[in-house]
Amino acid sequence: MSSLIEQAARRLEQLRQAGVDMPATPVAAASPKAITPEPTPPAKPAVASRKVDLDLEAMSEAGIINPNSPRSEIADQYRVIKRPLIKNAMGKGASIIANGNLIMVTSALPGEGKSFTSINLALSIATELDNTVMLVDADVARPSVMRMLGLPDGPGLLDLVLDAKMDMSSVLLKTNIEKLTILPSGTPHPRATELLASDAMVHLLEDMAARYPDRIIVFDSPPLLITTESRVLATHMGQVVLVVHAGKTLQSEVKQALGTIEACPVKLLLLNRSSSLFKGGYGYNYGYGGGYGYDRAEEQAA
């Protein structure tokens, strides 16, 4: 080793004498440096949903189910209505239904009680021990869920469709009913119909369907015969509840509305305001359509 060092020293001296500039101190060969991984950026803090308090007493006076009230006729009616929907949503029905936990409530025409039905159905599901429910106001042209519940409008569905990076929790409303959350229709937009028919909406629906296995999502959607967005929504739903106003909606209108949602695997007809079903007041009748038979409901609606 010493001879090598001496030889190197002599060689350096020769180079200096020959006029070659050399560093005073030999530079050690660079040793490979260990690659240090870049630090992982800190996770974004979870965005907390805003908390709102529903006026349960006022809702009860308006005919909306109050989960804290004693047993009532309307609550019993919705217990019957929700049972097959929950079974399908949880994969416990006769067959497995894709997106069975996405339930769209609609009607053929305006004024048939679809929003009232959407709210009551969601509130009834919220009383379940094993499920949570999200109520979505998807009637973006004429939103009414927030008004009927006495809540202010705010960002919601349309904002999520416009901005894929927006955290859903930032626009969800947690309520004083433990298992109920609400997604408003969102900031009004001149192309709201096109937004609901966009790929961004499809991706959002897929995410909503898969995110929470115990969550059932109820969409209050526009009427089928005066809009197109509800027909687009129906193609991504597992179940559709078609509300029919007894004594008002024509049989031909029911048939036409059902024809627009043929792609949906499960269609349930709910006859609203049928005074003949219950003594002393209005009630509901229901039955499956689109392959399950709906003649009775159509006859009463004619």
SVG drawing of the C-alpha trace seen along z (x, -y; Angstrom):
<svg xmlns="http://www.w3.org/2000/svg" viewBox="-113 -30 122 45">
<polyline fill="none" stroke="black" stroke-width="0.4" points="0.0,0.0 2.8,-2.4 4.5,-1.9 1.3,-2.8 1.1,-6.0 4.7,-6.8 4.2,-6.2 1.1,-8.4 3.0,-11.2 5.9,-11.0 3.5,-11.1 1.8,-14.2 5.2,-15.9 6.0,-15.1 2.8,-16.6 3.3,-19.8 6.8,-20.2 5.4,-19.8 3.1,-22.7 -0.1,-20.9 -2.3,-22.5 -3.3,-19.9 -5.2,-20.4 -3.2,-20.6 -5.1,-17.8 -6.2,-14.8 -9.9,-14.5 -11.2,-11.2 -13.3,-9.2 -17.0,-10.0 -18.8,-7.2 -22.3,-6.5 -24.8,-8.3 -27.7,-6.6 -31.0,-7.7 -33.2,-9.4 -36.8,-9.0 -38.8,-12.2 -40.9,-12.8 -44.5,-11.8 -46.7,-14.9 -49.0,-15.0 -52.5,-13.6 -55.1,-16.3 -57.2,-16.6 -60.7,-15.2 -63.3,-17.8 -66.1,-17.7 -69.7,-17.8 -71.8,-20.8 -74.4,-20.0 -78.0,-21.2 -81.0,-20.7 -84.3,-19.7 -87.4,-21.1 -89.0,-17.7 -92.1,-19.1 -92.8,-21.3 -92.0,-18.4 -94.5,-16.2 -97.2,-18.9 -96.5,-18.9 -97.1,-15.1 -93.4,-14.2 -92.3,-11.2 -90.8,-12.1 -88.5,-9.2 -88.9,-10.3 -92.7,-10.3 -95.0,-7.5 -96.1,-5.0 -98.3,-6.6 -100.2,-5.5 -97.9,-7.2 -94.9,-5.7 -96.4,-2.2 -97.1,-2.8 -93.5,-3.6 -92.3,-0.6 -94.1,1.5 -92.8,-0.5 -89.2,-0.5 -88.8,3.2 -88.4,4.6 -86.2,1.6 -83.8,2.2 -83.6,5.9 -82.7,5.1 -80.2,2.5 -78.4,4.9 -78.3,7.8 -80.9,9.8 -83.6,9.8 -84.5,12.5 -81.4,11.5 -78.4,9.3 -79.0,5.8 -76.2,3.6 -76.3,0.2 -79.2,1.5 -78.5,-1.0 -79.2,-3.9 -82.9,-4.6 -84.5,-7.2 -87.9,-8.7 -89.6,-10.3 -93.0,-10.8 -94.5,-11.2 -95.4,-14.9 -94.9,-17.6 -97.1,-17.8 -97.6,-14.1 -95.8,-14.0 -92.3,-12.7 -90.4,-15.1 -92.7,-14.3 -92.2,-10.6 -88.4,-11.0 -88.2,-12.7 -90.5,-10.3 -88.7,-7.3 -85.3,-8.6 -86.6,-9.3 -88.1,-5.9 -84.9,-4.2 -83.0,-6.3 -84.8,-4.4 -83.2,-1.2 -80.6,0.3 -78.3,1.6 -78.4,-1.2 -77.6,-4.8 -79.3,-7.0 -78.3,-9.9 -81.1,-12.1 -80.0,-13.8 -82.0,-16.6 -81.3,-15.8 -84.2,-17.9 -81.7,-20.7 -84.1,-22.7 -86.8,-22.9 -85.2,-21.8 -87.6,-21.6 -86.1,-19.2 -84.3,-21.9 -87.4,-24.2 -89.7,-21.4 -87.2,-20.6 -86.8,-24.3 -83.1,-24.4 -81.2,-27.1 -79.8,-26.2 -76.1,-25.8 -73.4,-24.0 -74.1,-20.4 -74.6,-18.0 -73.9,-20.3 -70.8,-21.6 -69.4,-18.1 -70.1,-17.4 -68.3,-20.6 -65.3,-20.0 -64.1,-16.4 -61.5,-17.4 -64.2,-18.7 -64.6,-16.6 -68.1,-15.3 -68.0,-15.8 -67.6,-19.5 -71.1,-19.8 -72.9,-17.0 -75.2,-18.1 -75.4,-16.0 -78.7,-16.2 -79.9,-15.8 -81.3,-12.4 -78.3,-10.2 -78.4,-8.1 -79.6,-10.8 -77.4,-13.0 -78.6,-15.4 -76.9,-16.5 -78.5,-19.7 -78.9,-20.2 -76.1,-22.8 -75.3,-26.1 -77.7,-26.9 -76.0,-26.4 -77.4,-27.4 -76.4,-24.0 -77.6,-21.9 -79.3,-19.4 -76.2,-18.7 -74.2,-18.3 -76.4,-15.5 -75.9,-13.8 -72.1,-14.2 -69.4,-11.6 -68.5,-13.4 -72.0,-12.6 -71.6,-9.0 -68.3,-8.8 -69.8,-10.5 -72.7,-8.1 -70.3,-5.1 -68.3,-6.5 -71.4,-7.1 -72.7,-3.6 -69.5,-1.9 -68.2,-4.2 -70.3,-2.9 -71.8,0.6 -74.4,-0.2 -75.6,-3.4 -78.8,-3.7 -79.0,-6.8 -82.4,-8.3 -82.5,-10.7 -85.4,-13.1 -85.3,-13.4 -87.2,-15.5 -90.4,-14.2 -89.8,-11.8 -92.1,-13.3 -90.9,-17.0 -87.2,-16.5 -84.4,-14.3 -82.0,-14.3 -84.1,-11.9 -84.1,-9.4 -80.3,-9.6 -80.1,-9.2 -82.4,-6.2 -79.9,-4.3 -77.4,-4.3 -80.0,-3.5 -80.6,-0.1 -84.2,-0.9 -86.8,-3.5 -89.9,-4.5 -92.5,-6.1 -95.0,-8.1 -98.5,-8.2 -101.1,-10.8 -104.4,-8.8 -107.3,-10.2 -105.0,-12.6 -102.3,-10.9 -103.6,-9.2 -102.9,-5.6 -101.2,-6.6 -98.9,-8.9 -97.9,-6.1 -97.1,-3.8 -95.1,-6.5 -93.1,-7.2 -92.4,-3.5 -91.2,-3.3 -88.5,-5.9 -86.9,-3.9 -86.9,-0.4 -83.2,0.0 -83.7,-0.1 -83.9,3.4 -86.5,2.6 -89.4,0.3 -91.9,-0.3 -95.2,-2.1 -96.4,-4.1 -100.0,-5.3 -100.1,-8.6 -103.2,-10.2 -105.5,-7.2 -108.4,-8.1 -110.1,-4.7 -107.3,-2.8 -107.6,-4.1 -110.7,-5.3 -110.7,-9.0 -107.7,-10.1 -105.2,-9.7 -102.9,-6.7 -100.5,-4.9 -100.6,-1.8 -97.6,-0.3 -96.6,2.5 -93.8,3.5 -93.9,2.6 -91.8,3.3 -91.9,7.1 -93.7,7.5 -97.1,6.3 -98.7,2.9 -102.2,3.2 -103.9,2.5 -102.0,-0.7 -102.6,-1.8 -106.4,-1.2 -106.6,-3.3 -104.5,-6.1 -106.6,-6.2"/>
</svg>
